[in-house]
C-alpha cells in the first residue's frame, strides 16, 4: 500500500507531462498556456541537482576519507 501511495502520484504527473509534450509536438497551433507551463515545469524539475544533497553520513560530521599511507616507513617530519 505504501508503495502505491508513493508511485501513483508520480506516474500520474509523468503521464500528464508526456501528454502535454505530445500535444505540443503533434498539434503545435492549438496548444495553450497549461500545456506549455506543464512542459516547461517538468523540464525545469529535471535540471535540479537532487543527486548532490547531503546524505545521512554528511550530517553527522564524519568523513569517509582515509588517512594517507606512509610507504617509506619514516617516523615523521624531520
PDB file of N, CA, C and O in Angstrom:
ATOM      1  N   UNK A   1       0.818  -1.191   0.000  1.00  0.00           N
ATOM      2  CA  UNK A   1       0.000   0.000   0.000  1.00  0.00           C
ATOM      3  C   UNK A   1       0.863   1.256   0.000  1.00  0.00           C
ATOM      4  O   UNK A   1       0.556   2.221  -0.700  1.00  0.00           O
ATOM      5  N   UNK A   2       1.947   1.248   0.787  1.00  0.00           N
ATOM      6  CA  UNK A   2       2.808   2.429   0.861  1.00  0.00           C
ATOM      7  C   UNK A   2       3.508   2.694  -0.466  1.00  0.00           C
ATOM      8  O   UNK A   2       3.772   3.843  -0.819  1.00  0.00           O
ATOM      9  N   UNK A   3       3.804   1.626  -1.196  1.00  0.00           N
ATOM     10  CA  UNK A   3       4.449   1.794  -2.499  1.00  0.00           C
ATOM     11  C   UNK A   3       3.484   2.464  -3.469  1.00  0.00           C
ATOM     12  O   UNK A   3       3.895   3.325  -4.246  1.00  0.00           O
ATOM     13  N   UNK A   4       2.221   2.087  -3.439  1.00  0.00           N
ATOM     14  CA  UNK A   4       1.227   2.686  -4.323  1.00  0.00           C
ATOM     15  C   UNK A   4       1.020   4.163  -3.999  1.00  0.00           C
ATOM     16  O   UNK A   4       0.847   4.985  -4.898  1.00  0.00           O
ATOM     17  N   UNK A   5       1.037   4.489  -2.723  1.00  0.00           N
ATOM     18  CA  UNK A   5       0.853   5.889  -2.318  1.00  0.00           C
ATOM     19  C   UNK A   5       1.983   6.749  -2.853  1.00  0.00           C
ATOM     20  O   UNK A   5       1.785   7.922  -3.171  1.00  0.00           O
ATOM     21  N   UNK A   6       3.169   6.164  -2.951  1.00  0.00           N
ATOM     22  CA  UNK A   6       4.328   6.911  -3.418  1.00  0.00           C
ATOM     23  C   UNK A   6       4.408   6.964  -4.942  1.00  0.00           C
ATOM     24  O   UNK A   6       4.759   8.002  -5.503  1.00  0.00           O
ATOM     25  N   UNK A   7       4.088   5.862  -5.618  1.00  0.00           N
ATOM     26  CA  UNK A   7       4.305   5.775  -7.060  1.00  0.00           C
ATOM     27  C   UNK A   7       3.133   6.246  -7.904  1.00  0.00           C
ATOM     28  O   UNK A   7       3.348   6.740  -9.011  1.00  0.00           O
ATOM     29  N   UNK A   8       1.917   6.116  -7.431  1.00  0.00           N
ATOM     30  CA  UNK A   8       0.756   6.501  -8.234  1.00  0.00           C
ATOM     31  C   UNK A   8       0.765   7.993  -8.557  1.00  0.00           C
ATOM     32  O   UNK A   8       0.568   8.339  -9.722  1.00  0.00           O
ATOM     33  N   UNK A   9       0.978   8.892  -7.609  1.00  0.00           N
ATOM     34  CA  UNK A   9       1.024  10.313  -7.981  1.00  0.00           C
ATOM     35  C   UNK A   9       2.174  10.638  -8.948  1.00  0.00           C
ATOM     36  O   UNK A   9       2.024  11.477  -9.835  1.00  0.00           O
ATOM     37  N   UNK A  10       3.302   9.979  -8.772  1.00  0.00           N
ATOM     38  CA  UNK A  10       4.432  10.220  -9.679  1.00  0.00           C
ATOM     39  C   UNK A  10       4.093   9.766 -11.101  1.00  0.00           C
ATOM     40  O   UNK A  10       4.426  10.453 -12.067  1.00  0.00           O
ATOM     41  N   UNK A  11       3.444   8.629 -11.231  1.00  0.00           N
ATOM     42  CA  UNK A  11       3.053   8.139 -12.558  1.00  0.00           C
ATOM     43  C   UNK A  11       1.983   9.016 -13.192  1.00  0.00           C
ATOM     44  O   UNK A  11       1.989   9.213 -14.407  1.00  0.00           O
ATOM     45  N   UNK A  12       1.072   9.540 -12.394  1.00  0.00           N
ATOM     46  CA  UNK A  12       0.042  10.437 -12.922  1.00  0.00           C
ATOM     47  C   UNK A  12       0.671  11.723 -13.438  1.00  0.00           C
ATOM     48  O   UNK A  12       0.330  12.190 -14.524  1.00  0.00           O
ATOM     49  N   UNK A  13       1.583  12.295 -12.668  1.00  0.00           N
ATOM     50  CA  UNK A  13       2.258  13.526 -13.110  1.00  0.00           C
ATOM     51  C   UNK A  13       3.100  13.266 -14.353  1.00  0.00           C
ATOM     52  O   UNK A  13       3.131  14.099 -15.258  1.00  0.00           O
ATOM     53  N   UNK A  14       3.780  12.129 -14.411  1.00  0.00           N
ATOM     54  CA  UNK A  14       4.572  11.787 -15.596  1.00  0.00           C
ATOM     55  C   UNK A  14       3.685  11.610 -16.815  1.00  0.00           C
ATOM     56  O   UNK A  14       4.047  12.046 -17.908  1.00  0.00           O
ATOM     57  N   UNK A  15       2.529  10.980 -16.650  1.00  0.00           N
ATOM     58  CA  UNK A  15       1.596  10.805 -17.768  1.00  0.00           C
ATOM     59  C   UNK A  15       1.069  12.150 -18.253  1.00  0.00           C
ATOM     60  O   UNK A  15       0.952  12.369 -19.459  1.00  0.00           O
ATOM     61  N   UNK A  16       0.752  13.050 -17.333  1.00  0.00           N
ATOM     62  CA  UNK A  16       0.287  14.384 -17.731  1.00  0.00           C
ATOM     63  C   UNK A  16       1.379  15.163 -18.458  1.00  0.00           C
ATOM     64  O   UNK A  16       1.096  15.887 -19.412  1.00  0.00           O
ATOM     65  N   UNK A  17       2.621  15.016 -18.011  1.00  0.00           N
ATOM     66  CA  UNK A  17       3.725  15.703 -18.676  1.00  0.00           C
ATOM     67  C   UNK A  17       3.902  15.184 -20.093  1.00  0.00           C
ATOM     68  O   UNK A  17       4.052  15.969 -21.029  1.00  0.00           O
ATOM     69  N   UNK A  18       3.887  13.858 -20.258  1.00  0.00           N
ATOM     70  CA  UNK A  18       4.032  13.294 -21.603  1.00  0.00           C
ATOM     71  C   UNK A  18       2.855  13.675 -22.494  1.00  0.00           C
ATOM     72  O   UNK A  18       3.034  13.902 -23.690  1.00  0.00           O
ATOM     73  N   UNK A  19       1.657  13.747 -21.926  1.00  0.00           N
ATOM     74  CA  UNK A  19       0.500  14.185 -22.708  1.00  0.00           C
ATOM     75  C   UNK A  19       0.712  15.609 -23.216  1.00  0.00           C
ATOM     76  O   UNK A  19       0.421  15.905 -24.375  1.00  0.00           O
ATOM     77  N   UNK A  20       1.209  16.478 -22.366  1.00  0.00           N
ATOM     78  CA  UNK A  20       1.448  17.865 -22.775  1.00  0.00           C
ATOM     79  C   UNK A  20       2.555  17.956 -23.823  1.00  0.00           C
ATOM     80  O   UNK A  20       2.448  18.738 -24.768  1.00  0.00           O
ATOM     81  N   UNK A  21       3.616  17.165 -23.665  1.00  0.00           N
ATOM     82  CA  UNK A  21       4.705  17.173 -24.642  1.00  0.00           C
ATOM     83  C   UNK A  21       4.207  16.687 -25.998  1.00  0.00           C
ATOM     84  O   UNK A  21       4.469  17.319 -27.022  1.00  0.00           O
ATOM     85  N   UNK A  22       3.494  15.575 -26.005  1.00  0.00           N
ATOM     86  CA  UNK A  22       2.985  15.045 -27.269  1.00  0.00           C
ATOM     87  C   UNK A  22       1.962  15.973 -27.901  1.00  0.00           C
ATOM     88  O   UNK A  22       1.931  16.115 -29.123  1.00  0.00           O
ATOM     89  N   UNK A  23       1.136  16.599 -27.101  1.00  0.00           N
ATOM     90  CA  UNK A  23       0.148  17.536 -27.648  1.00  0.00           C
ATOM     91  C   UNK A  23       0.839  18.741 -28.288  1.00  0.00           C
ATOM     92  O   UNK A  23       0.421  19.213 -29.345  1.00  0.00           O
ATOM     93  N   UNK A  24       1.906  19.239 -27.638  1.00  0.00           N
ATOM     94  CA  UNK A  24       2.633  20.372 -28.223  1.00  0.00           C
ATOM     95  C   UNK A  24       3.365  19.968 -29.498  1.00  0.00           C
ATOM     96  O   UNK A  24       3.495  20.771 -30.423  1.00  0.00           O
ATOM     97  N   UNK A  25       3.846  18.720 -29.550  1.00  0.00           N
ATOM     98  CA  UNK A  25       4.583  18.269 -30.731  1.00  0.00           C
ATOM     99  C   UNK A  25       3.655  17.939 -31.893  1.00  0.00           C
ATOM    100  O   UNK A  25       3.984  18.227 -33.044  1.00  0.00           O
ATOM    101  N   UNK A  26       2.509  17.341 -31.613  1.00  0.00           N
ATOM    102  CA  UNK A  26       1.621  16.881 -32.679  1.00  0.00           C
ATOM    103  C   UNK A  26       0.588  17.905 -33.102  1.00  0.00           C
ATOM    104  O   UNK A  26       0.145  17.882 -34.250  1.00  0.00           O
ATOM    105  N   UNK A  27       0.192  18.797 -32.218  1.00  0.00           N
ATOM    106  CA  UNK A  27      -0.802  19.829 -32.523  1.00  0.00           C
ATOM    107  C   UNK A  27      -0.212  21.175 -32.139  1.00  0.00           C
ATOM    108  O   UNK A  27      -0.652  21.772 -31.157  1.00  0.00           O
ATOM    109  N   UNK A  28       0.786  21.679 -32.892  1.00  0.00           N
ATOM    110  CA  UNK A  28       1.509  22.872 -32.437  1.00  0.00           C
ATOM    111  C   UNK A  28       0.683  24.151 -32.380  1.00  0.00           C
ATOM    112  O   UNK A  28       0.969  25.012 -31.548  1.00  0.00           O
ATOM    113  N   UNK A  29      -0.317  24.309 -33.220  1.00  0.00           N
ATOM    114  CA  UNK A  29      -1.068  25.560 -33.233  1.00  0.00           C
ATOM    115  C   UNK A  29      -2.185  25.635 -32.231  1.00  0.00           C
ATOM    116  O   UNK A  29      -2.715  26.720 -31.991  1.00  0.00           O
ATOM    117  N   UNK A  30      -2.567  24.529 -31.637  1.00  0.00           N
ATOM    118  CA  UNK A  30      -3.743  24.508 -30.781  1.00  0.00           C
ATOM    119  C   UNK A  30      -3.424  24.238 -29.317  1.00  0.00           C
ATOM    120  O   UNK A  30      -4.326  23.901 -28.550  1.00  0.00           O
ATOM    121  N   UNK A  31      -2.182  24.376 -28.914  1.00  0.00           N
ATOM    122  CA  UNK A  31      -1.835  24.177 -27.508  1.00  0.00           C
ATOM    123  C   UNK A  31      -1.931  25.496 -26.761  1.00  0.00           C
ATOM    124  O   UNK A  31      -1.816  26.571 -27.350  1.00  0.00           O
ATOM    125  N   UNK A  32      -2.138  25.399 -25.484  1.00  0.00           N
ATOM    126  CA  UNK A  32      -2.332  26.602 -24.690  1.00  0.00           C
ATOM    127  C   UNK A  32      -1.279  26.787 -23.621  1.00  0.00           C
ATOM    128  O   UNK A  32      -0.217  26.163 -23.633  1.00  0.00           O
ATOM    129  N   UNK A  33      -1.614  27.666 -22.702  1.00  0.00           N
ATOM    130  CA  UNK A  33      -0.705  28.012 -21.627  1.00  0.00           C
ATOM    131  C   UNK A  33      -0.467  26.835 -20.687  1.00  0.00           C
ATOM    132  O   UNK A  33       0.646  26.655 -20.194  1.00  0.00           O
ATOM    133  N   UNK A  34      -1.495  26.038 -20.435  1.00  0.00           N
ATOM    134  CA  UNK A  34      -1.383  24.934 -19.482  1.00  0.00           C
ATOM    135  C   UNK A  34      -0.372  23.904 -19.980  1.00  0.00           C
ATOM    136  O   UNK A  34       0.464  23.429 -19.212  1.00  0.00           O
ATOM    137  N   UNK A  35      -0.449  23.559 -21.274  1.00  0.00           N
ATOM    138  CA  UNK A  35       0.499  22.592 -21.817  1.00  0.00           C
ATOM    139  C   UNK A  35       1.922  23.135 -21.778  1.00  0.00           C
ATOM    140  O   UNK A  35       2.855  22.410 -21.432  1.00  0.00           O
ATOM    141  N   UNK A  36       2.091  24.389 -22.125  1.00  0.00           N
ATOM    142  CA  UNK A  36       3.414  24.995 -22.102  1.00  0.00           C
ATOM    143  C   UNK A  36       3.994  25.070 -20.701  1.00  0.00           C
ATOM    144  O   UNK A  36       5.179  24.807 -20.499  1.00  0.00           O
ATOM    145  N   UNK A  37       3.161  25.428 -19.736  1.00  0.00           N
ATOM    146  CA  UNK A  37       3.619  25.502 -18.350  1.00  0.00           C
ATOM    147  C   UNK A  37       3.974  24.114 -17.813  1.00  0.00           C
ATOM    148  O   UNK A  37       4.937  23.955 -17.063  1.00  0.00           O
ATOM    149  N   UNK A  38       3.189  23.123 -18.203  1.00  0.00           N
ATOM    150  CA  UNK A  38       3.456  21.752 -17.747  1.00  0.00           C
ATOM    151  C   UNK A  38       4.769  21.239 -18.314  1.00  0.00           C
ATOM    152  O   UNK A  38       5.561  20.630 -17.595  1.00  0.00           O
ATOM    153  N   UNK A  39       5.007  21.483 -19.602  1.00  0.00           N
ATOM    154  CA  UNK A  39       6.249  21.019 -20.230  1.00  0.00           C
ATOM    155  C   UNK A  39       7.446  21.771 -19.661  1.00  0.00           C
ATOM    156  O   UNK A  39       8.460  21.153 -19.335  1.00  0.00           O
ATOM    157  N   UNK A  40       7.350  23.079 -19.537  1.00  0.00           N
ATOM    158  CA  UNK A  40       8.467  23.862 -19.012  1.00  0.00           C
ATOM    159  C   UNK A  40       8.751  23.519 -17.556  1.00  0.00           C
ATOM    160  O   UNK A  40       9.911  23.454 -17.148  1.00  0.00           O
ATOM    161  N   UNK A  41       7.708  23.299 -16.777  1.00  0.00           N
ATOM    162  CA  UNK A  41       7.910  22.933 -15.376  1.00  0.00           C
ATOM    163  C   UNK A  41       8.572  21.584 -15.212  1.00  0.00           C
ATOM    164  O   UNK A  41       9.460  21.423 -14.375  1.00  0.00           O
ATOM    165  N   UNK A  42       8.149  20.616 -16.002  1.00  0.00           N
ATOM    166  CA  UNK A  42       8.770  19.295 -15.937  1.00  0.00           C
ATOM    167  C   UNK A  42      10.211  19.326 -16.381  1.00  0.00           C
ATOM    168  O   UNK A  42      11.060  18.658 -15.792  1.00  0.00           O
ATOM    169  N   UNK A  43      10.495  20.096 -17.416  1.00  0.00           N
ATOM    170  CA  UNK A  43      11.873  20.213 -17.885  1.00  0.00           C
ATOM    171  C   UNK A  43      12.721  20.922 -16.833  1.00  0.00           C
ATOM    172  O   UNK A  43      13.867  20.537 -16.599  1.00  0.00           O
ATOM    173  N   UNK A  44      12.176  21.940 -16.206  1.00  0.00           N
ATOM    174  CA  UNK A  44      12.908  22.652 -15.169  1.00  0.00           C
ATOM    175  C   UNK A  44      13.201  21.776 -13.965  1.00  0.00           C
ATOM    176  O   UNK A  44      14.273  21.885 -13.369  1.00  0.00           O
ATOM    177  N   UNK A  45      12.264  20.909 -13.595  1.00  0.00           N
ATOM    178  CA  UNK A  45      12.499  19.993 -12.475  1.00  0.00           C
ATOM    179  C   UNK A  45      13.607  18.996 -12.788  1.00  0.00           C
ATOM    180  O   UNK A  45      14.309  18.537 -11.888  1.00  0.00           O
ATOM    181  N   UNK A  46      13.760  18.666 -14.057  1.00  0.00           N
ATOM    182  CA  UNK A  46      14.808  17.710 -14.412  1.00  0.00           C
ATOM    183  C   UNK A  46      16.195  18.312 -14.264  1.00  0.00           C
ATOM    184  O   UNK A  46      17.184  17.580 -14.221  1.00  0.00           O
ATOM    185  N   UNK A  47      16.282  19.630 -14.185  1.00  0.00           N
ATOM    186  CA  UNK A  47      17.575  20.290 -14.039  1.00  0.00           C
ATOM    187  C   UNK A  47      18.030  20.426 -12.595  1.00  0.00           C
ATOM    188  O   UNK A  47      19.168  20.826 -12.349  1.00  0.00           O
ATOM    189  N   UNK A  48      17.170  20.103 -11.631  1.00  0.00           N
ATOM    190  CA  UNK A  48      17.549  20.221 -10.232  1.00  0.00           C
ATOM    191  C   UNK A  48      18.616  19.196  -9.878  1.00  0.00           C
ATOM    192  O   UNK A  48      18.486  18.026 -10.238  1.00  0.00           O
ATOM    193  N   UNK A  49      19.649  19.605  -9.192  1.00  0.00           N
ATOM    194  CA  UNK A  49      20.710  18.663  -8.828  1.00  0.00           C
ATOM    195  C   UNK A  49      20.373  17.892  -7.553  1.00  0.00           C
ATOM    196  O   UNK A  49      21.006  18.093  -6.517  1.00  0.00           O
ATOM    197  N   UNK A  50      19.389  17.023  -7.630  1.00  0.00           N
ATOM    198  CA  UNK A  50      18.960  16.305  -6.433  1.00  0.00           C
ATOM    199  C   UNK A  50      19.970  15.240  -6.012  1.00  0.00           C
ATOM    200  O   UNK A  50      19.902  14.745  -4.886  1.00  0.00           O
ATOM    201  N   UNK A  51      20.892  14.883  -6.880  1.00  0.00           N
ATOM    202  CA  UNK A  51      21.869  13.865  -6.539  1.00  0.00           C
ATOM    203  C   UNK A  51      23.020  14.420  -5.708  1.00  0.00           C
ATOM    204  O   UNK A  51      23.886  13.652  -5.290  1.00  0.00           O
ATOM    205  N   UNK A  52      23.061  15.715  -5.455  1.00  0.00           N
ATOM    206  CA  UNK A  52      24.151  16.283  -4.676  1.00  0.00           C
ATOM    207  C   UNK A  52      23.714  16.675  -3.265  1.00  0.00           C
ATOM    208  O   UNK A  52      24.451  17.371  -2.567  1.00  0.00           O
ATOM    209  N   UNK A  53      22.544  16.244  -2.842  1.00  0.00           N
ATOM    210  CA  UNK A  53      22.101  16.562  -1.497  1.00  0.00           C
ATOM    211  C   UNK A  53      22.908  15.752  -0.485  1.00  0.00           C
ATOM    212  O   UNK A  53      23.300  14.625  -0.785  1.00  0.00           O
ATOM    213  N   UNK A  54      23.162  16.288   0.689  1.00  0.00           N
ATOM    214  CA  UNK A  54      23.969  15.553   1.662  1.00  0.00           C
ATOM    215  C   UNK A  54      23.231  14.328   2.177  1.00  0.00           C
ATOM    216  O   UNK A  54      22.028  14.374   2.432  1.00  0.00           O
ATOM    217  N   UNK A  55      23.948  13.260   2.322  1.00  0.00           N
ATOM    218  CA  UNK A  55      23.380  12.018   2.825  1.00  0.00           C
ATOM    219  C   UNK A  55      23.420  11.975   4.336  1.00  0.00           C
ATOM    220  O   UNK A  55      23.819  12.952   4.969  1.00  0.00           O
ATOM    221  N   UNK A  56      23.016  10.868   4.926  1.00  0.00           N
ATOM    222  CA  UNK A  56      22.997  10.785   6.391  1.00  0.00           C
ATOM    223  C   UNK A  56      24.388  10.855   7.010  1.00  0.00           C
ATOM    224  O   UNK A  56      24.523  11.352   8.129  1.00  0.00           O
ATOM    225  N   UNK A  57      25.428  10.379   6.329  1.00  0.00           N
ATOM    226  CA  UNK A  57      26.767  10.431   6.914  1.00  0.00           C
ATOM    227  C   UNK A  57      27.324  11.852   6.918  1.00  0.00           C
ATOM    228  O   UNK A  57      28.132  12.194   7.781  1.00  0.00           O
ATOM    229  N   UNK A  58      26.903  12.680   5.968  1.00  0.00           N
ATOM    230  CA  UNK A  58      27.393  14.055   5.913  1.00  0.00           C
ATOM    231  C   UNK A  58      26.799  14.894   7.048  1.00  0.00           C
ATOM    232  O   UNK A  58      27.422  15.855   7.501  1.00  0.00           O
ATOM    233  N   UNK A  59      25.640  14.546   7.491  1.00  0.00           N
ATOM    234  CA  UNK A  59      25.016  15.305   8.568  1.00  0.00           C
ATOM    235  C   UNK A  59      25.669  15.035   9.921  1.00  0.00           C
ATOM    236  O   UNK A  59      25.647  15.893  10.804  1.00  0.00           O
ATOM    237  N   UNK A  60      26.243  13.861  10.083  1.00  0.00           N
ATOM    238  CA  UNK A  60      26.838  13.531  11.367  1.00  0.00           C
ATOM    239  C   UNK A  60      28.223  14.148  11.546  1.00  0.00           C
ATOM    240  O   UNK A  60      28.747  14.159  12.660  1.00  0.00           O
ATOM    241  N   UNK A  61      28.819  14.656  10.484  1.00  0.00           N
ATOM    242  CA  UNK A  61      30.119  15.289  10.595  1.00  0.00           C
ATOM    243  C   UNK A  61      31.269  14.346  10.342  1.00  0.00           C
ATOM    244  O   UNK A  61      32.417  14.789  10.290  1.00  0.00           O
ATOM    245  N   UNK A  62      31.010  13.075  10.183  1.00  0.00           N
ATOM    246  CA  UNK A  62      32.098  12.134   9.928  1.00  0.00           C
ATOM    247  C   UNK A  62      32.443  12.138   8.443  1.00  0.00           C
ATOM    248  O   UNK A  62      31.648  12.568   7.606  1.00  0.00           O
ATOM    249  N   UNK A  63      33.609  11.665   8.141  1.00  0.00           N
ATOM    250  CA  UNK A  63      34.049  11.612   6.754  1.00  0.00           C
ATOM    251  C   UNK A  63      34.456  10.193   6.407  1.00  0.00           C
ATOM    252  O   UNK A  63      34.823   9.408   7.282  1.00  0.00           O
ATOM    253  N   UNK A  64      34.390   9.874   5.134  1.00  0.00           N
ATOM    254  CA  UNK A  64      34.800   8.554   4.686  1.00  0.00           C
ATOM    255  C   UNK A  64      36.197   8.599   4.079  1.00  0.00           C
ATOM    256  O   UNK A  64      36.656   7.612   3.504  1.00  0.00           O
ATOM    257  N   UNK A  65      36.862   9.719   4.201  1.00  0.00           N
ATOM    258  CA  UNK A  65      38.211   9.836   3.642  1.00  0.00           C
ATOM    259  C   UNK A  65      39.174   8.994   4.467  1.00  0.00           C
ATOM    260  O   UNK A  65      39.087   8.957   5.695  1.00  0.00           O
ATOM    261  N   UNK A  66      40.066   8.341   3.803  1.00  0.00           N
ATOM    262  CA  UNK A  66      41.036   7.512   4.517  1.00  0.00           C
ATOM    263  C   UNK A  66      42.313   8.304   4.760  1.00  0.00           C
ATOM    264  O   UNK A  66      42.615   9.257   4.042  1.00  0.00           O
ATOM    265  N   UNK A  67      43.048   7.899   5.772  1.00  0.00           N
ATOM    266  CA  UNK A  67      44.314   8.569   6.072  1.00  0.00           C
ATOM    267  C   UNK A  67      45.341   8.185   5.033  1.00  0.00           C
ATOM    268  O   UNK A  67      45.321   7.076   4.499  1.00  0.00           O
ATOM    269  N   UNK A  68      46.224   9.094   4.755  1.00  0.00           N
ATOM    270  CA  UNK A  68      47.260   8.849   3.772  1.00  0.00           C
ATOM    271  C   UNK A  68      48.278   7.852   4.306  1.00  0.00           C
ATOM    272  O   UNK A  68      48.770   7.993   5.425  1.00  0.00           O
ATOM    273  N   UNK A  69      48.588   6.855   3.506  1.00  0.00           N
ATOM    274  CA  UNK A  69      49.550   5.850   3.944  1.00  0.00           C
ATOM    275  C   UNK A  69      50.965   6.348   3.732  1.00  0.00           C
ATOM    276  O   UNK A  69      51.250   7.088   2.790  1.00  0.00           O
ATOM    277  N   UNK A  70      51.837   5.933   4.618  1.00  0.00           N
ATOM    278  CA  UNK A  70      53.241   6.304   4.500  1.00  0.00           C
ATOM    279  C   UNK A  70      54.029   5.080   4.112  1.00  0.00           C
ATOM    280  O   UNK A  70      54.332   4.232   4.951  1.00  0.00           O
ATOM    281  N   UNK A  71      54.355   4.989   2.861  1.00  0.00           N
ATOM    282  CA  UNK A  71      55.020   3.795   2.355  1.00  0.00           C
ATOM    283  C   UNK A  71      56.505   3.740   2.729  1.00  0.00           C
ATOM    284  O   UNK A  71      57.103   2.665   2.749  1.00  0.00           O
ATOM    285  N   UNK A  72      57.090   4.892   3.022  1.00  0.00           N
ATOM    286  CA  UNK A  72      58.530   4.875   3.313  1.00  0.00           C
ATOM    287  C   UNK A  72      58.822   4.401   4.737  1.00  0.00           C
ATOM    288  O   UNK A  72      59.972   4.091   5.047  1.00  0.00           O
ATOM    289  N   UNK A  73      57.845   4.338   5.586  1.00  0.00           N
ATOM    290  CA  UNK A  73      58.051   3.831   6.934  1.00  0.00           C
ATOM    291  C   UNK A  73      58.775   4.803   7.847  1.00  0.00           C
ATOM    292  O   UNK A  73      59.261   4.398   8.903  1.00  0.00           O
ATOM    293  N   UNK A  74      58.864   6.075   7.474  1.00  0.00           N
ATOM    294  CA  UNK A  74      59.535   7.048   8.314  1.00  0.00           C
ATOM    295  C   UNK A  74      58.750   7.357   9.569  1.00  0.00           C
ATOM    296  O   UNK A  74      57.575   7.006   9.683  1.00  0.00           O
ATOM    297  N   UNK A  75      59.402   8.013  10.509  1.00  0.00           N
ATOM    298  CA  UNK A  75      58.751   8.292  11.777  1.00  0.00           C
ATOM    299  C   UNK A  75      58.054   9.634  11.820  1.00  0.00           C
ATOM    300  O   UNK A  75      57.324   9.907  12.772  1.00  0.00           O
ATOM    301  N   UNK A  76      58.249  10.481  10.826  1.00  0.00           N
ATOM    302  CA  UNK A  76      57.617  11.776  10.827  1.00  0.00           C
ATOM    303  C   UNK A  76      58.469  12.819  10.143  1.00  0.00           C
ATOM    304  O   UNK A  76      59.528  12.508   9.599  1.00  0.00           O
ATOM    305  N   UNK A  77      58.011  14.049  10.168  1.00  0.00           N
ATOM    306  CA  UNK A  77      58.816  15.101   9.526  1.00  0.00           C
ATOM    307  C   UNK A  77      60.095  15.365  10.284  1.00  0.00           C
ATOM    308  O   UNK A  77      60.115  15.335  11.514  1.00  0.00           O
ATOM    309  N   UNK A  78      61.163  15.624   9.553  1.00  0.00           N
ATOM    310  CA  UNK A  78      62.460  15.861  10.185  1.00  0.00           C
ATOM    311  C   UNK A  78      62.615  17.300  10.604  1.00  0.00           C
ATOM    312  O   UNK A  78      63.651  17.675  11.153  1.00  0.00           O
TER     313      UNK A  78
END
